[in-house]
């Protein structure tokens, strides 16, 4: 029992050390660098994660857990009415994006040339898309989805419009404040999807 707790703590410590290193140096950091900063052997890192792809995937999932994104999404879905539900979910998501941007930006950059980074990113995006499909389904069942949308196409649009890349273009490339980016994206997405949208 105590060894299981130690193993879990070690894994979490490794992931937290990896997050700091990846945020500082980029997602191409090696397993040896992560082992060194965590004060463990490289073999220990491989035993926990198998390879760098496994580490990146675990790193993104650990961040989901640490920031409570699942619970926040679930709470947002309890908002009263489709407009409030969409706005609350997007507000949660954009706050999360602001936190993960330093690491997410680099994993996105590496996707074209790094299969492990690509696999880790696609895994997390599939999870996000499934949450968005649940949300769009709620909106559709409430009769608030504009008639030209189907649930699948509306989900595709929502996933693209609320993407990390869209956020980064506004905040990084255009110099928008995070609050302004969140407010504008939430309003434009609501205007595009909802029969009636928040003022």
C-alpha positions, 0 to 999 in steps of 0.5 A: 500500500505504501509502495503504491502511494510512493509510486503515485507520488513519484509519477506526479512529481515527474509530471510536474517537473516535466511540465516546468521543463517543457514550459521553459525549454519546449516539448522536444526535451529529452527523457534524460533532462526530465529525469535529471530535473526530477532527481531520478534515473532515466530508467525510472522515467521510462518505467513510468511512461514507456517513451516520450509520447507516453510522457507527453500524453500523461503530461497533458492528462495530468494537467487536465486533472490538476486544473480540474477541467473535467469537473469544471466542464461538468459544472458548466453543463448544469447551467440553466439554459443553452446560452448560459451552458455554452458561455459557461463551458467556453469560459472554463475552456478559455481559462484552461487554454491560458494556463496550458498555452506555453506547453500546448503551443510547442506541442502543436509546433512539433506535430508535423515532425514528431509522431509522439507529440502528434499522438499526444495532441490528438488524444487530448483533442479527441477528448475535448471534441467529445465534451463539445459534442455533448454540449452541442447535443444539449443545445440541439435538444433544447431547440437552440441550435440554428437550423442549418447546423447538424450536431456533428458539423456544429461540433466541428465548428465549435472545436475549431473556433475555440481551438488553442490555435485561435486563442494564440492568434488573438493573444500571441499574434495580435496582442489581445488581452486574454479576457478580451479574447475570451469575451469576443470568441464566446460572443462570436461562437454563440452568434454563430451557433445559437438561435438566440445568443447572450447579449 
